[in-house]
Amino acid sequence: MPQLLPKLKAKCESVTRRMGKPTSEECTMGPLISERQLKGVASIVDEAVLQGVTVLCGGTILTGRSYIDDQDFGEGYYYPPTVLVDGSSAKILDTRLWREEAFGPVIVVVGFDNEDDSVRLSNDSEFGLGAALWTTDLSQAFRVSQRIDAGIVWVNTHHRNDPSSPWGGIGSSGVGSENGIGRLMNAEIMLD
């Protein structure tokens, strides 16, 4: 974690500096979809912070103006990339944020001691839409990805979908299968 956290913080700060109007060519991240979503993300993060977790970066609704295009952040639903880690008095695992999807630019970082511990933490959820694992060991990638309860597991990337590959969530995530022939095989046909 000592090598990961500074890099993650630097990346989040870089993205935050390039937030603005989605139509701006320099923009790497625009606003959330609605005020309701903005308030939901802020609420779940604020609650975790009040419990004592540590904000590595982000963590508050953006104010001021964009560096790249002078967008007034108060005229949109702008929330920066946010990273939360255990605090001295609270563990991420004890927060609602660990149990519920934020549906916003929020990452919680939890360390683990070994492969079994990492799988246990990954599967400690009623949700299982997608997961990403990062490793330089190909055999470990195969071994661990088979043990993670998720509709799709990406290796050394995130959220790259081939439209010909069906996938769907597990547990309380997703609404069935998407993409590929698997979606067609599970489709319900409604006739009047």
MDAnalysis code that builds the backbone (N, CA, C; Angstrom):
import MDAnalysis as mda
import numpy as np

u = mda.Universe.empty(576, n_residues=192, atom_resindex=np.repeat(np.arange(192), 3), trajectory=True)
u.add_TopologyAttr("name", ["N", "CA", "C"] * 192)
u.add_TopologyAttr("resid", np.arange(1, 193))
u.add_TopologyAttr("resname", ["MET", "PRO", "GLN", "LEU", "LEU", "PRO", "LYS", "LEU", "LYS", "ALA", "LYS", "CYS", "GLU", "SER", "VAL", "THR", "ARG", "ARG", "MET", "GLY", "LYS", "PRO", "THR", "SER", "GLU", "GLU", "CYS", "THR", "MET", "GLY", "PRO", "LEU", "ILE", "SER", "GLU", "ARG", "GLN", "LEU", "LYS", "GLY", "VAL", "ALA", "SER", "ILE", "VAL", "ASP", "GLU", "ALA", "VAL", "LEU", "GLN", "GLY", "VAL", "THR", "VAL", "LEU", "CYS", "GLY", "GLY", "THR", "ILE", "LEU", "THR", "GLY", "ARG", "SER", "TYR", "ILE", "ASP", "ASP", "GLN", "ASP", "PHE", "GLY", "GLU", "GLY", "TYR", "TYR", "TYR", "PRO", "PRO", "THR", "VAL", "LEU", "VAL", "ASP", "GLY", "SER", "SER", "ALA", "LYS", "ILE", "LEU", "ASP", "THR", "ARG", "LEU", "TRP", "ARG", "GLU", "GLU", "ALA", "PHE", "GLY", "PRO", "VAL", "ILE", "VAL", "VAL", "VAL", "GLY", "PHE", "ASP", "ASN", "GLU", "ASP", "ASP", "SER", "VAL", "ARG", "LEU", "SER", "ASN", "ASP", "SER", "GLU", "PHE", "GLY", "LEU", "GLY", "ALA", "ALA", "LEU", "TRP", "THR", "THR", "ASP", "LEU", "SER", "GLN", "ALA", "PHE", "ARG", "VAL", "SER", "GLN", "ARG", "ILE", "ASP", "ALA", "GLY", "ILE", "VAL", "TRP", "VAL", "ASN", "THR", "HIS", "HIS", "ARG", "ASN", "ASP", "PRO", "SER", "SER", "PRO", "TRP", "GLY", "GLY", "ILE", "GLY", "SER", "SER", "GLY", "VAL", "GLY", "SER", "GLU", "ASN", "GLY", "ILE", "GLY", "ARG", "LEU", "MET", "ASN", "ALA", "GLU", "ILE", "MET", "LEU", "ASP"])
u.atoms.positions = np.array([
    [0.808, -1.201, 0.000],
    [0.000, 0.000, 0.000],
    [0.856, 1.273, 0.000],
    [2.028, 1.248, 0.605],
    [2.842, 2.462, 0.567],
    [3.191, 2.920, -0.851],
    [3.280, 1.989, -1.809],
    [3.557, 2.362, -3.188],
    [2.275, 2.748, -3.925],
    [1.167, 2.102, -3.594],
    [-0.093, 2.326, -4.299],
    [-0.723, 3.677, -3.971],
    [-0.838, 4.002, -2.705],
    [-1.616, 5.182, -2.303],
    [-1.094, 6.497, -2.874],
    [0.211, 6.766, -2.869],
    [0.677, 8.021, -3.488],
    [0.362, 8.102, -4.989],
    [0.455, 6.966, -5.693],
    [0.143, 6.948, -7.126],
    [-1.345, 7.164, -7.361],
    [-2.165, 6.545, -6.538],
    [-3.612, 6.708, -6.651],
    [-4.015, 8.146, -6.351],
    [-3.419, 8.723, -5.337],
    [-3.701, 10.119, -4.997],
    [-3.289, 11.055, -6.133],
    [-2.121, 10.846, -6.688],
    [-1.649, 11.692, -7.796],
    [-2.584, 11.587, -9.000],
    [-3.041, 10.377, -9.305],
    [-3.954, 10.194, -10.441],
    [-5.268, 10.924, -10.185],
    [-5.813, 10.797, -8.991],
    [-7.076, 11.473, -8.667],
    [-6.927, 12.988, -8.736],
    [-5.822, 13.496, -8.253],
    [-5.590, 14.936, -8.317],
    [-5.455, 15.396, -9.766],
    [-4.828, 14.587, -10.604],
    [-4.692, 14.910, -12.024],
    [-6.056, 14.960, -12.705],
    [-6.906, 13.985, -12.420],
    [-8.252, 13.977, -12.997],
    [-9.041, 15.180, -12.503],
    [-8.934, 15.499, -11.225],
    [-9.662, 16.641, -10.657],
    [-9.261, 17.945, -11.341],
    [-7.970, 18.110, -11.626],
    [-7.502, 19.323, -12.306],
    [-8.084, 19.440, -13.712],
    [-8.470, 18.308, -14.296],
    [-8.995, 18.307, -15.654],
    [-10.503, 18.079, -15.700],
    [-11.191, 18.374, -14.601],
    [-12.652, 18.302, -14.595],
    [-13.213, 19.598, -15.157],
    [-14.345, 19.502, -15.816],
    [-14.967, 20.685, -16.391],
    [-16.149, 20.307, -17.253],
    [-16.398, 21.131, -18.253],
    [-17.499, 20.873, -19.176],
    [-17.197, 19.609, -19.982],
    [-18.140, 18.694, -20.071],
    [-17.891, 17.478, -20.851],
    [-17.585, 17.754, -22.319],
    [-17.973, 18.903, -22.822],
    [-17.700, 19.255, -24.218],
    [-16.284, 19.781, -24.441],
    [-15.584, 20.065, -23.370],
    [-14.214, 20.560, -23.470],
    [-13.280, 19.410, -23.836],
    [-12.425, 19.606, -24.819],
    [-11.497, 18.560, -25.260],
    [-10.518, 18.158, -24.162],
    [-10.206, 19.059, -23.263],
    [-9.252, 18.767, -22.196],
    [-9.895, 18.074, -21.004],
    [-11.205, 18.017, -20.981],
    [-11.940, 17.453, -19.844],
    [-11.783, 15.936, -19.794],
    [-11.427, 15.419, -18.621],
    [-11.347, 13.973, -18.434],
    [-12.482, 13.446, -17.567],
    [-13.224, 14.349, -16.929],
    [-14.354, 13.927, -16.109],
    [-15.312, 15.098, -15.938],
    [-16.556, 14.839, -16.216],
    [-17.587, 15.856, -16.076],
    [-18.397, 15.645, -14.805],
    [-19.606, 16.187, -14.773],
    [-20.442, 16.094, -13.576],
    [-21.156, 14.749, -13.475],
    [-21.713, 14.495, -12.311],
    [-22.609, 13.356, -12.138],
    [-23.909, 13.657, -12.863],
    [-24.788, 12.693, -12.947],
    [-25.986, 12.788, -13.782],
    [-27.054, 13.723, -13.219],
    [-27.134, 13.874, -11.887],
    [-28.218, 14.662, -11.306],
    [-27.848, 15.162, -9.917],
    [-28.620, 16.117, -9.442],
    [-28.434, 16.617, -8.080],
    [-28.680, 15.502, -7.067],
    [-29.676, 14.682, -7.343],
    [-29.980, 13.562, -6.442],
    [-28.771, 12.640, -6.305],
    [-28.124, 12.339, -7.428],
    [-26.958, 11.465, -7.388],
    [-25.805, 12.138, -6.654],
    [-25.600, 13.410, -6.903],
    [-24.550, 14.159, -6.214],
    [-24.757, 14.107, -4.703],
    [-25.977, 14.359, -4.270],
    [-26.277, 14.332, -2.828],
    [-26.089, 12.938, -2.246],
    [-26.447, 11.901, -3.025],
    [-26.271, 10.533, -2.555],
    [-24.809, 10.169, -2.353],
    [-23.966, 10.538, -3.315],
    [-22.536, 10.263, -3.215],
    [-21.941, 11.045, -2.041],
    [-22.270, 12.322, -1.956],
    [-21.746, 13.147, -0.864],
    [-22.183, 12.594, 0.492],
    [-23.417, 12.141, 0.584],
    [-23.949, 11.630, 1.843],
    [-23.216, 10.379, 2.318],
    [-23.012, 9.432, 1.413],
    [-22.368, 8.181, 1.823],
    [-20.894, 8.399, 2.171],
    [-20.237, 9.327, 1.481],
    [-18.843, 9.658, 1.810],
    [-18.795, 10.430, 3.132],
    [-19.661, 11.435, 3.295],
    [-19.681, 12.213, 4.534],
    [-19.908, 11.320, 5.754],
    [-20.810, 10.358, 5.609],
    [-21.099, 9.446, 6.707],
    [-19.862, 8.642, 7.106],
    [-19.123, 8.148, 6.116],
    [-17.902, 7.390, 6.394],
    [-16.856, 8.270, 7.069],
    [-16.743, 9.506, 6.603],
    [-15.767, 10.436, 7.185],
    [-16.147, 10.753, 8.632],
    [-17.427, 10.950, 8.894],
    [-17.881, 11.198, 10.267],
    [-17.596, 10.009, 11.183],
    [-17.580, 8.811, 10.620],
    [-17.253, 7.622, 11.396],
    [-15.766, 7.528, 11.689],
    [-14.949, 8.294, 10.956],
    [-13.527, 8.340, 11.249],
    [-12.592, 7.797, 10.191],
    [-13.097, 7.455, 8.992],
    [-12.176, 7.015, 7.944],
    [-11.408, 8.221, 7.412],
    [-10.334, 7.959, 6.721],
    [-9.454, 9.013, 6.226],
    [-9.696, 9.255, 4.743],
    [-9.785, 10.526, 4.368],
    [-9.908, 10.917, 2.963],
    [-8.499, 11.118, 2.425],
    [-8.134, 10.313, 1.447],
    [-6.824, 10.466, 0.818],
    [-6.861, 11.598, -0.205],
    [-7.964, 11.710, -0.936],
    [-8.158, 12.814, -1.875],
    [-9.644, 12.940, -2.181],
    [-10.043, 14.124, -2.632],
    [-11.454, 14.379, -2.930],
    [-12.259, 14.490, -1.650],
    [-13.481, 13.939, -1.706],
    [-14.284, 13.848, -0.497],
    [-15.273, 14.964, -0.252],
    [-15.303, 15.978, -1.109],
    [-16.280, 17.058, -0.940],
    [-16.771, 17.512, -2.319],
    [-17.978, 18.018, -2.345],
    [-18.541, 18.554, -3.589],
    [-17.635, 19.687, -4.072],
    [-17.329, 19.681, -5.363],
    [-16.443, 20.713, -5.901],
    [-17.101, 22.084, -5.885],
    [-16.303, 23.082, -5.587],
    [-16.716, 24.483, -5.671],
    [-15.659, 25.215, -6.489],
    [-15.924, 26.446, -6.798],
    [-14.958, 27.215, -7.576],
    [-15.135, 26.994, -9.061],
    [-14.040, 27.159, -9.798],
    [-14.101, 27.085, -11.252],
    [-13.078, 26.085, -11.789],
    [-13.372, 25.541, -12.945],
    [-12.496, 24.584, -13.599],
    [-11.223, 25.262, -14.078],
    [-10.098, 24.578, -13.916],
    [-8.813, 25.080, -14.411],
    [-8.761, 25.076, -15.931],
    [-9.504, 24.153, -16.559],
    [-9.352, 23.976, -18.006],
    [-10.301, 24.820, -18.842],
    [-11.490, 25.126, -18.297],
    [-12.468, 25.838, -19.129],
    [-13.321, 26.846, -18.363],
    [-12.929, 27.128, -17.117],
    [-13.604, 28.127, -16.286],
    [-15.053, 27.748, -15.936],
    [-15.419, 26.474, -16.095],
    [-16.753, 26.020, -15.700],
    [-16.960, 26.296, -14.217],
    [-18.093, 26.885, -13.883],
    [-18.456, 27.106, -12.486],
    [-18.980, 25.780, -11.936],
    [-18.249, 25.176, -11.020],
    [-18.652, 23.884, -10.483],
    [-19.982, 23.954, -9.729],
    [-20.381, 25.130, -9.289],
    [-21.667, 25.293, -8.623],
    [-22.843, 25.190, -9.588],
    [-22.571, 25.203, -10.882],
    [-23.625, 25.102, -11.891],
    [-23.720, 23.688, -12.468],
    [-23.354, 22.720, -11.702],
    [-23.418, 21.328, -12.138],
    [-23.308, 20.426, -10.932],
    [-23.158, 19.155, -11.192],
    [-23.146, 18.154, -10.125],
    [-21.760, 17.521, -10.044],
    [-20.784, 18.339, -9.737],
    [-19.383, 17.935, -9.796],
    [-18.900, 17.377, -8.458],
    [-18.413, 16.142, -8.523],
    [-17.812, 15.491, -7.357],
    [-16.486, 14.899, -7.817],
    [-15.406, 15.205, -7.122],
    [-14.083, 14.768, -7.594],
    [-13.827, 13.290, -7.315],
    [-12.860, 12.709, -8.013],
    [-12.435, 11.360, -7.650],
    [-12.042, 11.361, -6.177],
    [-12.533, 10.388, -5.458],
    [-12.355, 10.345, -4.014],
    [-11.805, 8.988, -3.608],
    [-10.811, 9.008, -2.737],
    [-10.231, 7.774, -2.217],
    [-10.288, 7.828, -0.700],
    [-10.834, 6.765, -0.117],
    [-10.950, 6.661, 1.333],
    [-10.175, 5.444, 1.820],
    [-9.528, 5.600, 2.963],
    [-8.773, 4.506, 3.584],
    [-9.151, 4.445, 5.060],
    [-8.744, 3.358, 5.716],
    [-9.001, 3.247, 7.148],
    [-8.449, 4.465, 7.877],
    [-9.157, 4.880, 8.902],
    [-8.678, 5.949, 9.765],
    [-8.108, 5.366, 11.040],
    [-7.592, 6.224, 11.892],
    [-7.026, 5.732, 13.157],
    [-8.115, 5.208, 14.085],
    [-9.353, 5.699, 13.892],
    [-10.440, 5.278, 14.786],
    [-11.548, 4.512, 14.079],
    [-11.412, 4.269, 12.778],
    [-12.491, 3.584, 12.054],
    [-11.944, 2.791, 10.880],
    [-12.608, 1.705, 10.600],
    [-12.263, 0.852, 9.480],
    [-13.308, 1.010, 8.384],
    [-12.864, 1.073, 7.142],
    [-13.777, 1.136, 5.994],
    [-14.784, -0.005, 6.048],
    [-14.325, -1.186, 6.479],
    [-15.195, -2.363, 6.520],
    [-16.412, -2.163, 7.417],
    [-16.348, -1.200, 8.318],
    [-17.455, -0.952, 9.243],
    [-18.392, 0.154, 8.769],
    [-18.201, 0.640, 7.563],
    [-19.021, 1.742, 7.055],
    [-20.086, 1.235, 6.081],
    [-21.103, 2.027, 5.909],
    [-22.147, 1.741, 4.918],
    [-21.554, 1.740, 3.512],
    [-20.532, 2.556, 3.308],
    [-19.879, 2.639, 2.005],
    [-19.304, 1.290, 1.576],
    [-18.855, 0.477, 2.534],
    [-18.340, -0.850, 2.204],
    [-19.466, -1.765, 1.742],
    [-20.677, -1.545, 2.234],
    [-21.812, -2.432, 1.955],
    [-22.707, -1.970, 0.805],
    [-22.648, -0.689, 0.460],
    [-23.544, -0.142, -0.559],
    [-22.736, 0.503, -1.683],
    [-23.282, 0.448, -2.874],
    [-22.632, 1.059, -4.026],
    [-22.835, 2.576, -3.986],
    [-21.761, 3.316, -4.148],
    [-21.842, 4.781, -4.124],
    [-22.363, 5.326, -5.447],
    [-22.163, 4.616, -6.532],
    [-22.506, 5.086, -7.869],
    [-21.946, 6.479, -8.126],
    [-20.683, 6.618, -7.803],
    [-19.971, 7.854, -8.031],
    [-18.475, 7.567, -8.046],
    [-17.662, 8.591, -8.213],
    [-16.214, 8.410, -8.346],
    [-15.527, 8.210, -6.994],
    [-15.843, 7.091, -6.352],
    [-15.354, 6.825, -5.000],
    [-14.673, 5.458, -4.962],
    [-13.466, 5.445, -4.427],
    [-12.712, 4.203, -4.240],
    [-12.437, 4.049, -2.751],
    [-12.688, 2.861, -2.234],
    [-12.250, 2.538, -0.877],
    [-11.088, 1.557, -1.002],
    [-10.036, 1.802, -0.257],
    [-8.842, 0.969, -0.330],
    [-8.706, 0.220, 0.988],
    [-8.657, -1.103, 0.870],
    [-8.504, -1.968, 2.039],
    [-7.362, -2.928, 1.748],
    [-6.428, -3.005, 2.644],
    [-5.310, -3.916, 2.474],
    [-5.696, -5.349, 2.815],
    [-4.877, -6.290, 2.367],
    [-5.093, -7.694, 2.694],
    [-3.737, -8.360, 2.868],
    [-3.744, -9.501, 3.584],
    [-2.490, -10.175, 3.905],
    [-2.090, -11.257, 2.919],
    [-3.095, -11.870, 2.257],
    [-2.783, -12.963, 1.356],
    [-3.922, -13.120, 0.345],
    [-3.741, -14.050, -0.572],
    [-4.713, -14.263, -1.639],
    [-6.095, -14.639, -1.096],
    [-6.143, -15.534, -0.128],
    [-7.429, -15.945, 0.450],
    [-8.147, -14.760, 1.081],
    [-7.404, -13.915, 1.773],
    [-7.975, -12.723, 2.395],
    [-8.528, -11.771, 1.331],
    [-7.824, -11.642, 0.215],
    [-8.287, -10.752, -0.855],
    [-9.594, -11.261, -1.461],
    [-9.715, -12.565, -1.635],
    [-10.944, -13.139, -2.179],
    [-12.089, -12.977, -1.181],
    [-11.806, -13.215, 0.096],
    [-12.841, -13.043, 1.124],
    [-13.370, -11.617, 1.131],
    [-12.488, -10.646, 1.062],
    [-12.909, -9.245, 1.027],
    [-13.692, -8.940, -0.248],
    [-13.240, -9.460, -1.375],
    [-13.923, -9.218, -2.650],
    [-15.342, -9.759, -2.645],
    [-15.541, -10.883, -1.994],
    [-16.856, -11.524, -1.979],
    [-17.714, -11.113, -0.786],
    [-17.236, -10.188, 0.014],
    [-17.963, -9.737, 1.201],
    [-18.986, -8.667, 0.832],
    [-19.938, -9.054, -0.040],
    [-20.918, -8.093, -0.530],
    [-22.099, -8.832, -1.126],
    [-23.255, -8.217, -1.060],
    [-24.412, -8.785, -1.751],
    [-24.389, -8.426, -3.235],
    [-23.470, -7.543, -3.625],
    [-23.372, -7.090, -5.004],
    [-22.263, -7.837, -5.741],
    [-22.385, -7.932, -7.033],
    [-21.356, -8.603, -7.801],
    [-21.479, -8.330, -9.280],
    [-21.545, -7.075, -9.658],
    [-21.653, -6.742, -11.075],
    [-20.319, -6.956, -11.777],
    [-19.282, -6.305, -11.303],
    [-17.971, -6.443, -11.912],
    [-16.885, -6.278, -10.875],
    [-15.729, -6.829, -11.177],
    [-14.574, -6.718, -10.290],
    [-13.332, -6.567, -11.159],
    [-12.311, -5.976, -10.589],
    [-11.036, -5.854, -11.291],
    [-9.939, -6.331, -10.361],
    [-9.014, -7.086, -10.914],
    [-7.864, -7.488, -10.130],
    [-6.614, -7.131, -10.915],
    [-5.583, -6.785, -10.158],
    [-4.347, -6.306, -10.763],
    [-3.208, -7.190, -10.264],
    [-2.485, -7.782, -11.186],
    [-1.384, -8.663, -10.829],
    [-0.433, -8.802, -12.006],
    [0.806, -9.158, -11.699],
    [1.772, -9.468, -12.750],
    [1.913, -10.979, -12.929],
    [1.172, -11.748, -12.140],
    [1.245, -13.208, -12.143],
    [0.018, -13.774, -12.860],
    [0.207, -14.278, -14.087],
    [-0.903, -14.769, -14.893],
    [-1.628, -15.940, -14.235],
    [-0.913, -16.861, -13.627],
    [-1.586, -17.988, -12.979],
    [-2.412, -17.499, -11.794],
    [-1.925, -16.495, -11.088],
    [-2.698, -15.919, -9.998],
    [-3.960, -15.241, -10.532],
    [-3.849, -14.582, -11.667],
    [-5.013, -13.932, -12.271],
    [-6.111, -14.954, -12.555],
    [-5.746, -16.079, -13.159],
    [-6.734, -17.121, -13.434],
    [-7.307, -17.688, -12.146],
    [-6.457, -18.011, -11.212],
    [-6.870, -18.637, -9.953],
    [-7.818, -17.735, -9.162],
    [-7.451, -16.492, -9.004],
    [-8.252, -15.573, -8.192],
    [-9.536, -15.184, -8.915],
    [-9.463, -14.916, -10.207],
    [-10.673, -14.497, -10.934],
    [-11.760, -15.568, -10.882],
    [-11.372, -16.827, -10.837],
    [-12.355, -17.904, -10.749],
    [-13.041, -17.951, -9.385],
    [-12.430, -17.367, -8.383],
    [-12.983, -17.409, -7.016],
    [-13.796, -16.166, -6.668],
    [-13.720, -15.129, -7.475],
    [-14.458, -13.896, -7.186],
    [-15.878, -14.015, -7.723],
    [-16.841, -13.722, -6.864],
    [-18.261, -13.788, -7.232],
    [-18.688, -12.474, -7.886],
    [-18.520, -12.399, -9.191],
    [-18.914, -11.209, -9.938],
    [-19.312, -11.633, -11.349],
    [-20.135, -10.827, -11.968],
    [-20.574, -11.117, -13.325],
    [-19.436, -11.105, -14.320],
    [-18.445, -10.264, -14.065],
    [-17.253, -10.203, -14.913],
    [-16.081, -9.785, -14.034],
    [-14.923, -10.341, -14.322],
    [-13.697, -9.962, -13.613],
    [-12.693, -9.521, -14.659],
    [-12.285, -8.270, -14.580],
    [-11.262, -7.739, -15.470],
    [-9.902, -7.966, -14.832],
    [-8.895, -8.174, -15.644],
    [-7.533, -8.342, -15.144],
    [-6.671, -7.225, -15.719],
    [-6.075, -6.468, -14.830],
    [-5.187, -5.351, -15.166],
    [-5.855, -4.285, -16.028],
    [-7.150, -4.144, -15.884],
    [-7.927, -3.106, -16.543],
    [-9.261, -3.034, -15.818],
    [-10.100, -2.120, -16.239],
    [-11.428, -2.036, -15.637],
    [-12.435, -1.529, -16.642],
    [-13.556, -2.147, -16.647],
    [-14.733, -1.752, -17.412],
    [-14.503, -1.717, -18.910],
    [-13.787, -2.693, -19.409],
    [-13.644, -2.872, -20.854],
    [-14.521, -4.043, -21.245],
    [-15.514, -3.768, -22.061],
    [-16.473, -4.797, -22.436],
    [-16.453, -5.026, -23.940],
    [-16.360, -6.265, -24.320],
    [-16.500, -6.655, -25.711],
    [-17.988, -6.886, -25.950],
    [-18.606, -6.170, -26.877],
    [-20.051, -6.321, -27.102],
    [-20.485, -7.740, -27.448],
    [-19.563, -8.583, -27.871],
    [-19.937, -9.961, -28.186],
    [-19.870, -10.871, -26.964],
    [-19.385, -10.347, -25.848],
    [-19.248, -11.162, -24.638],
    [-20.383, -10.877, -23.670],
    [-21.229, -11.869, -23.419],
    [-22.322, -11.647, -22.476],
    [-21.809, -11.569, -21.041],
    [-22.452, -10.773, -20.264],
    [-22.153, -10.725, -18.840],
    [-23.327, -10.116, -18.107],
    [-23.388, -10.376, -16.843],
    [-24.452, -9.847, -16.002],
    [-24.023, -9.928, -14.552],
    [-24.791, -9.324, -13.689],
    [-24.433, -9.271, -12.284],
    [-24.781, -10.533, -11.530],
    [-24.256, -10.600, -10.325],
    [-24.534, -11.679, -9.386],
    [-25.116, -11.041, -8.136],
    [-26.006, -11.730, -7.478],
    [-26.609, -11.207, -6.258],
    [-27.537, -10.050, -6.574],
    [-27.382, -8.948, -5.858],
    [-28.265, -7.791, -6.009],
    [-27.814, -6.827, -7.103],
    [-26.814, -7.196, -7.891],
    [-26.325, -6.318, -8.954],
    [-26.869, -6.734, -10.307],
    [-27.115, -5.744, -11.127],
    [-27.511, -6.004, -12.499],
    [-28.972, -6.384, -12.631],
    [-29.390, -6.510, -13.867],
    [-30.787, -6.847, -14.163],
    [-30.844, -7.985, -15.179],
    [-29.911, -8.904, -15.099],
    [-29.867, -9.998, -16.053],
    [-28.627, -9.915, -16.908],
    [-28.663, -10.613, -18.025],
    [-27.515, -10.700, -18.914],
    [-27.540, -9.575, -19.938],
    [-26.352, -9.094, -20.299],
    [-26.207, -8.083, -21.334],
    [-25.242, -8.599, -22.387],
    [-25.419, -8.141, -23.615],
    [-24.493, -8.414, -24.721],
    [-24.523, -9.869, -25.172],
    [-24.077, -10.066, -26.381],
    [-23.864, -11.387, -26.943],
    [-25.106, -12.246, -27.083],
    [-24.893, -13.473, -27.521],
    [-26.003, -14.397, -27.740],
    [-26.656, -14.813, -26.428],
    [-25.882, -14.780, -25.324],
    [-26.448, -15.122, -24.023],
    [-27.614, -14.225, -23.660],
    [-27.540, -12.982, -24.036],
    [-28.641, -12.049, -23.780],
    [-29.859, -12.452, -24.581],
    [-29.655, -12.827, -25.829],
    [-30.776, -13.230, -26.672],
    [-31.401, -14.527, -26.179],
    [-30.594, -15.431, -25.673],
    [-31.106, -16.707, -25.188],
    [-31.978, -16.531, -23.952],
    [-31.713, -15.483, -23.166],
    [-32.453, -15.257, -21.935],
    [-33.531, -14.182, -22.083],
    [-33.712, -13.668, -23.268],
    [-34.683, -12.586, -23.484],
    [-36.103, -13.124, -23.391],
    [-36.961, -12.340, -22.801],
    [-38.386, -12.665, -22.783],
    [-39.039, -11.921, -23.928],
    [-39.862, -12.625, -24.662],
    [-40.556, -12.016, -25.794],
    [-41.977, -11.706, -25.360],
    [-42.367, -10.450, -25.494],
    [-43.712, -10.020, -25.103],
    [-44.546, -9.871, -26.354],
    [-45.648, -10.557, -26.416],
    [-46.574, -10.447, -27.539],
    [-47.885, -9.856, -27.056],
    [-48.464, -8.993, -27.872],
    [-49.764, -8.426, -27.508],
    [-50.876, -9.375, -27.869],
])
